[in-house]
Structure formats: C-alpha cells, structure tokens
Amino acid sequence: MKISASIEKLATDKRGLGRFFRDVKTWAAGLTLLKLALGQELRPDELELVRKATGLERAPGGRPSELYVIAGRRSGKSSLAAVLAVYMALFEDWKSKVSAGERPVVLIMAVDKSQAGIVKRYIEAILDLSASLRAAVKAVKAEEIELKNGVSVLIKPCSFRSIRGLTVVCAILEELAFWRYELESVSPDREVMTALKPALATTGGLIMAITTPYSRAGLAFETFKSCWGKPGPTLVWKAGTSTMNPTIDKGVIGRAMEEDPQAALAEYGAEFRVDVSGFLAPEVVEAAVIPGRAVLPPAEKIQYTAFLDPSGGRSDSFTMAIAHFDTAARRGIVDLVIEKRPPFNPAEVTAELAEVLKTYRTTRAGSDFYAAEWVSSAFQAHGIELVRSSKTKSQLYLEALPRFNSGVVQLPDQKRLISQLKALERKSRPGGRDQVDTFYPGSHDDLANVVCGALVGAMDVEATRPGRVFVRGERVSGPPDPPGLQPKGRIYFSRRKEGPSPAEMVRRAVESWYRPPRDDD
C-alpha cells in the first residue's frame, strides 16, 4: 500500500494540516504518537519519548494493529484522532485492499453519537483548511463524511450491531474507559472489539483506542495491564496532560491535586483510579440470573417485600421490584421487576403499581431514601403504605453484596437490570464510608436500586422473625441463618462477671422478644 506523505510533513505544511496545528512545537508529543501509530520513522528525541510512554526498551518496528492511548484531559486526544482519521482516509491508498462495490470506512466510535460527533467536527474543520482538502469532500451528512476517493468517515455509538457488514480501514474508539457504562450491551467494550476485528481483517487497518483513564476495570485497563511495556501487535501509550500538552496551566493541575488527588491523577496524570473499583463481579451477577425467567406470579403462603424508586416522569424511570425469601431453598428471590421509562404520567403509574402490589398481597412497600413526599400521598390514596428507607442507596448495595457473593440470590433474566448491576462501582471515601453508584454521567441504576432494596428487605424479614435466640453471639435456639445474612434485630448477650446465668438469659429472651430489654439484661 502506497503512503503519499509522512504525517510530519503534512503537519508542517501551512497549506493544509499546518494551519490546524498552528504552533507545531507544542504538538511534539502528539505528532510522535501519530508517527508511532502509522509506523513512520522516529527521530532520537522521539524514540526517548516512545520508550517512556510505552514502557518498551526498544521502539517497535512497523505499524501496530492496535494502539491504546491512555492520556490526561486536555491532551488534544480528539484533535489527534481527527488528524489520524483524515490521514487514513485521504493519504493512504486502499484500492488494493477492497473488492469492487466495497466502500472502505474510517470508523469513529464513542459512548454515544454526541461524543463521536466531537471528532467529526474536528475532521470537518481539517477538511475545510484548504481548497485541496475541500475538493476531496463529496458530501457531509449528519453521521457520515463521503470523500471523492471512495472512502467514508462514519460516526457510530459503541454498539457491536452497527459494525457488521462494514469494511473498516481505521477505527478510532473515543473514551474507551467509559464504554462499560453504555447499557445497550452487557459488556460493550469487549463485544464491540470482537465485532470490530473481522471488519479490519482484509484491510490490515489500525484500531486506535484513545481515552482518559478511569476505574481499574474494563477493556482499557485490562489491555494496559497486560500489554504496556511489552512488545507485540498491541501497543499501549500512557502519558499525562503535561507531557502531551506543554501549554497547560500547571496551576490548574496543582489545584486539582489539592482538591481531589485520586481524581486529578486520573484526569491529568493518566493514572487509573485506585479508589474506584467494580462492585459486583460479572460472573456473580450472571450466576444469579435464571435464564428465561421474566416474572414469578404471586403464590400462596409467601410473604412478599416490595421496593420502589419513584420518578416524576421526565428524565428517570419509575421502578419497582418485588422479592421474597424462600425458606426451603434458603434464597432471596426477585419475583418481579417493573420499569416505566419516561415520559409518563406519575399518577397513572402510581395507580398501576398499586394494583400490582395488591396482586402480591402486599399493602406496604419501601422506597428510595430520597423519595419525594408526594409519592407517599399518592400511594396512600390507593391503599398502599409507602415507607421511606432509612438506608441510603449505597447502604442497600453494600448489604446486598454478601448475599450475591454467597450465591443465595435469584434474579429475573432482564437485560437492563443485569447491565446496571454490572455497571455499579465502589468508590472509597474517608472514614470507611464507601459509596456505590454508577458514577458516569448519564448512566442509570434505577433497576439495580429497587432490586437490592427488595432483596435486603425480604432477607431481613426472614432474619428478624421470632425464634432465634443468641447468647454470647452463639445460637442457642431457632432455625439456621440464611447464608450471607448479617444478624438483624436478634437478641444478643455478653456474659458479665455477675448477673443471670445463661439459662435465665435465654428464658428472659424468649419471654421478652417483643418488648425492649430490661435494665438488668
């Protein structure tokens, strides 16, 4: 395949890309990165930067098949991605790599079309820099730029379905570290990569994933962990903002470090966060799912527990889950999960959910800690008592965690629920008060919230029912604990030097189960 020009010459040509870069000296690291991506010859000073950024003792020879770029914010990542896209579309000849009727594609993928559109706008700006570049454009559409040489630049959200059938010569994956939060797929980063590689199999094209680091989970982190500093077809480049962009105000970075060191190390230092980790292992969630089960109808002699996460009907979903504890199987089982996605009429949804609750013979339900006052009144009008939870969302998640890990939970086979549970993250906070949530803007956990609330409620009901008596933390009567349960509402005694005997303590406990303990207890 013939290469028309080196990227360095194009970047210094004031009739074209040189006008985009303006002061090319400030783009030294970025141009070195592009030369590495294209397999072009590197100068000695560039070789030193490559060794530092890739961890390789020797500079790689030739073009990599995959290049993962881990860089800080304001590093010019999207600009570099746009330059690479233009170069691959216009300055390399793909005719020998495609069959008659095939259209080679430069693919820009991101969490959503809005994010991918940022790169598209940079590409449009580059193509408008000179008359020769403008002359190469055939048509500009909402999600595509058609070039007269037969190559198209497409923007797509990170969906493995949208890739199939394409002949890709270059794929640029924007902000890959955040793809795991996109809820259209259980594991979008891996599924997209699996679908993408065959699209480049006949062209020998390049995959470049470019991202700010985030949590130590997902494809971006796993590739960094396994490939950084190791030669091979997959290269990893890691550089902070100051390295990539020497014009950045050092004071901005310094103040960010003072305010939140962990966040600043990720945003500007290109370090994956140590204070954020995946909450539920994907295999734990999958093990809890009963394939093909959508709902369990109400049954006699079962005590159900319900939990709701209300919404006003504009942006968030109104969700409800119903669960029970199976005393024979010793499991917490989620019977029903309902999600009403906006827009909707809150009054109509309230009436509908109230009828569902009555079907399960339950006239009492828990609700999110932050539920508005109108919700209680609305359900009360339908004969349902809504009790606002005394526990925050994070507390409910943390209490549900040992039940999931113990394998004593059964979930319906609902894709959005599974995705939300897998997307939950745990963030360390001072004082040991960990926070659990989906921290990426635009992500949701409404279903995960109500399911964990219902499970915790159902299993706590079982844990607090009469018949269990403990002395010195040891059970002396009652049925065994369900696996994964923490003691709740039971009677415990510590043996003092003087006082009632253990037998007397047991007798008092049984007699006074429903009354507050006496002073001499």
HELIX and SHEET records of a PDB file:
HELIX    1   1 ILE A    7  THR A   12  1                                   6    
HELIX    2   2 LEU A   17  PHE A   21  1                                   5    
HELIX    3   3 VAL A   24  TRP A   27  5                                   4    
HELIX    4   4 ALA A   28  LEU A   38  1                                  11    
HELIX    5   5 PRO A   44  THR A   54  1                                  11    
HELIX    6   6 LYS A   77  LEU A   90  1                                  14    
HELIX    7   7 LYS A   95  LYS A   97  5                                   3    
HELIX    8   8 LYS A  113  LEU A  127  1                                  15    
HELIX    9   9 ALA A  131  ALA A  135  1                                   5    
HELIX   10  10 PHE A  160  SER A  162  5                                   3    
HELIX   11  11 LEU A  176  TYR A  181  5                                   6    
HELIX   12  12 PRO A  188  ALA A  199  1                                  12    
HELIX   13  13 LEU A  219  CYS A  227  1                                   9    
HELIX   14  14 THR A  241  MET A  244  1                                   4    
HELIX   15  15 LYS A  250  GLU A  259  1                                  10    
HELIX   16  16 PRO A  261  GLU A  267  1                                   7    
HELIX   17  17 PRO A  282  ALA A  288  1                                   7    
HELIX   18  18 PRO A  346  THR A  359  1                                  14    
HELIX   19  19 GLU A  373  GLN A  380  1                                   8    
HELIX   20  20 LYS A  393  ASN A  405  1                                  13    
HELIX   21  21 LYS A  415  ALA A  423  1                                   9    
HELIX   22  22 PRO A  430  GLY A  432  5                                   3    
HELIX   23  23 ASP A  446  THR A  464  1                                  19    
HELIX   24  24 PRO A  502  GLU A  511  1                                  10    
SHEET    1   A 8 VAL A 137  VAL A 140  0                                        
SHEET    2   A 8 GLU A 144  LEU A 147 -1                                        
SHEET    3   A 8 SER A 152  PRO A 157 -1                                        
SHEET    4   A 8 PRO A 104  ALA A 110  1                                        
SHEET    5   A 8 THR A 167  GLU A 174  1                                        
SHEET    6   A 8 LEU A 206  THR A 211  1                                        
SHEET    7   A 8 GLU A  66  ALA A  71  1                                        
SHEET    8   A 8 THR A 234  ALA A 239  1                                        
SHEET    1   B 3 VAL A 276  GLY A 278  0                                        
SHEET    2   B 3 GLU A 425  LYS A 427 -1                                        
SHEET    3   B 3 GLN A 435  ASP A 437 -1                                        
SHEET    1   C 6 GLU A 385  ARG A 388  0                                        
SHEET    2   C 6 ARG A 364  SER A 367  1                                        
SHEET    3   C 6 TYR A 304  ASP A 309  1                                        
SHEET    4   C 6 PHE A 318  ASP A 326 -1                                        
SHEET    5   C 6 ARG A 331  LYS A 340 -1                                        
SHEET    6   C 6 VAL A 409  GLN A 410  1                                        
SHEET    1   D 2 VAL A 469  VAL A 471  0                                        
SHEET    2   D 2 GLU A 474  SER A 477 -1                                        
END                                                                             
